[in-house]
Amino acid sequence: MATSMKAFLVLGILLAIQSLVSLRDGFRFLRYVRHCLGNPPGNYLPRAAVILPCKGLDDGFDANVVSYMTQDYPHYQLIFALASEQDPAWDRLTELTGRRPAASPAAGPHVALVAAGYSDGRGEKVNNLLRGVEAVAPQTEVLVFADADARPKADWLRSLVAPLADPGVTVSTGFRWYLPGDTFASRLRAAWDTSIATMLGDHDRSNIAWGGSMAVRAEEFRRLRVAEAYWARTASDDYAVTRAVRDAGGRIHFQPRCLVASREESTIGAFLHWANRQIILTRVYAARLWLLGLASCLLYCGTFVLGLVLLAAPSSSPTVRLLAATVLGMILALGIAKARIRAIVAREVFPEESQSLRRHGSCYWRLAPLVPWVMLVNFITAALTRHIEWRGVRYYLRSANAVRVLKRD
């Protein structure tokens, strides 16, 4: 028992230090968010093209599309890229984009629909994006990539493009922010995913790009050879862009104004399927980040398992039990404190969701103790397989530069 206690104390100290650093980073994230929200996005308004890969009709599809068509931005092109004209989204997009006058700066963006076809050597989303890039108008200065299952605010495009006024910024990015729904699974996903979102911040050299809210100057996109060298054989658009930027020594600027709200009811099975895919993609396309995440989960869960064993063991003295309970309680308190910061961020970034957040927002911190255990399952799953299923297509991720389509519904 003495050996177990010594091991627990070593692990507990390491985990406490990690938790304190994480809490400090949480406050830093909150300060950065408030700083950015308190300042206007700027007046850098070059001609932009927003490329939206689509597949199927998600919940809220119409409202999402309208939000992209009504951005507070003077000159932009909106390109919807689908694999096939037989996709149910094609006819719906044709109807939605045809409800307004002919394209002009006063009437909204110039809209185009393109069919990309299929590829057996890269992800369907990436293939759609490549076809979308081909349809960009020649005078375009900035390329913007987004997701059709998200609903940005009216100033999203202006805020996302503005940081590119700094020539030192290679890519400007936002991130998804899951809002809690009515089901337990949707609330768990909100707690799970926002723990990743708060890893971003004012550290441009270590940020990652997110494909659902990402902007790059067109000349930089060509200079980095993203289409030819990084997207040609990949299933992950954003990790590939992140790698391209880092290979070139560039910077990825995170703009909190471009946190995009997502809300989707789910089951536990669907949530785990989604979360496993995120971590499998991380293992293949960002192996170092995956290893760091795995080590962090093992440290957390290993410490708690050993601490609970000490609490339950008949041979443990009252002093040992008190010490184990104190250490575990302190770590839980630090984790919940960090998670409460996420609840504050949600209220300040999405004030229009105040009613929903008052009702369900406590899930960010109430479910925070479950997140490391779910992530451990995700990391172990990622260690055992390189197969993912994404929007009805099953892939085998052989390496960061090789992907094979196994089945397409």
Secondary structure, 3 states (H helix, E strand, C coil): CHHHHHHHHHHHHHHHHHHHHHHHHHHHHHHHHHHHHCCCCCCCCCCEEEEEECCCCCCCHHHHHHHHHCCCCCCEEEEEEECCCCCHHHHHHHHHHCCCCCCECCCECEEEEEECCCCCCCCHHHHHHHHHHHCCCCCCCEEEEECCCCCCCCCHHHHHHHHHHCCCCCEEEEEEEECCCCCHHHHHHHHHHHHHHCCCCCCCCCCCCCCCEEEEEHHHHHHCCHHHHHCCCCCCHHHHHHHHHHHCCCCEEEEEEEEEEECCCCCHHHHHHHHHHHHHHHHHHCHHHHHHHHHHHHHHHHHHHHHHHHHHCCCCCHHHHHHHHHHHHHHHHHHHHHHHHHHHHHHHHCHHHHHHHHHHCCHHHHCHHHHHHHHHHHHHHHHHCCEEEECCEEEEEEECCEEEEEEEC
